[in-house]
Amino acid sequence: MIFKASLGFTVSFLLIPCLLLCLQAGCSTHLRTTSDLDRLQGYWEGEGPPGKISVTITGNSLRFHARTDFWYETTFTLPAGEDPLQLRAIIKNSSPPAKDIGHVVFAIFKIEDGTLTLAVDDGSDAPPTSFPDASSRYDLKKVPS
C-alpha cells in the first residue's frame, strides 16, 4: 500500500515538469505567431507583378489592391512553426469577375528592415520553399498612419 502511494507520487512528480515544459513550448509558439500577426498589422505599399500594389492588414483580414480595378479581400492564418514563415489566405471577395472566391493562397513572408516581403507560387496548392524560387514576389513598405 505504501509502495503504491509512493509510486503514484513519484509518477506525478516526474510528469508535472514534463507537462509544464510541453505547455511552455506550446505557449512560446503561440506567442511567436501573435507577434508575427502584430507586426503585419497596418497599411503597406509597394511593388509586385501587377505593378504598384497596396495591402491592408487588420486582425486576420488582408485586402490586396492593385491598379484601380483589381482587389481581393481575404482572411488568413499564420501556421506556427514554419520556416520560412507562412501565410494562408482564403479569398472571401474580389473585383469582378469573382471567380477566385474560396481559393486558398499559400504564401511565405518576412519582415526585414521595415519591408514586408510576400512570395507565392501562382496557382500552387503549396507555398514556395524560398523567396528566390517564388513565381511572384511583393515588396512592401509600411505607411505610417
Residue pairs with C-beta under 8 A, 6 or more apart in sequence:
29 80
29 81
30 80
32 80
33 78
33 80
36 78
36 85
37 60
37 78
39 111
40 57
40 109
40 111
40 116
41 57
41 58
41 59
42 56
42 57
42 142
42 143
42 145
43 54
43 55
43 56
43 142
43 143
43 145
44 54
44 55
44 56
44 57
44 116
44 140
44 141
44 142
44 143
45 52
45 53
45 54
45 55
45 140
45 141
45 143
46 52
46 53
46 54
46 115
46 116
46 138
46 139
46 140
46 141
47 53
47 138
47 139
48 66
48 118
48 136
48 137
48 138
48 139
49 136
49 138
50 66
50 67
50 70
51 66
51 67
52 66
52 67
53 64
53 65
53 66
53 138
53 140
54 64
54 65
54 66
54 140
55 62
55 63
55 64
55 65
55 116
55 118
55 138
55 140
56 62
56 63
56 65
57 63
60 75
60 76
60 77
61 73
61 74
61 75
61 76
62 73
62 74
62 75
62 76
62 87
62 89
63 71
63 72
63 73
63 74
64 71
64 72
64 74
65 71
69 95
70 95
71 94
71 95
72 91
72 93
72 94
72 95
72 100
73 91
73 92
73 93
73 94
74 89
74 90
74 91
74 92
74 105
75 89
75 90
75 92
76 87
76 88
76 89
76 90
77 87
77 88
78 85
78 86
78 87
78 88
79 86
79 88
82 108
84 108
84 109
84 110
84 130
84 131
85 108
85 109
85 110
86 106
86 107
86 108
86 109
86 127
87 107
87 108
87 109
87 118
88 104
88 105
88 106
88 107
88 127
89 104
89 105
89 107
90 102
90 103
90 104
90 105
91 100
91 101
91 102
91 103
91 104
91 105
92 101
93 101
94 100
94 101
104 125
105 120
106 120
106 121
106 124
106 125
106 126
106 127
107 118
107 119
107 120
107 127
108 118
108 119
108 120
108 127
108 128
108 130
108 131
108 134
109 116
109 117
109 118
109 119
110 116
110 117
110 131
111 117
114 141
114 142
115 139
115 140
115 141
116 138
116 139
116 140
116 141
116 142
117 131
117 137
117 138
117 139
117 140
118 137
118 138
118 140
119 127
119 128
119 131
119 134
119 136
119 137
119 138
120 127
120 128
120 134
120 135
120 136
121 127
121 128
121 133
121 134
121 135
121 136
122 135
122 136
124 135
128 134
128 135
131 137
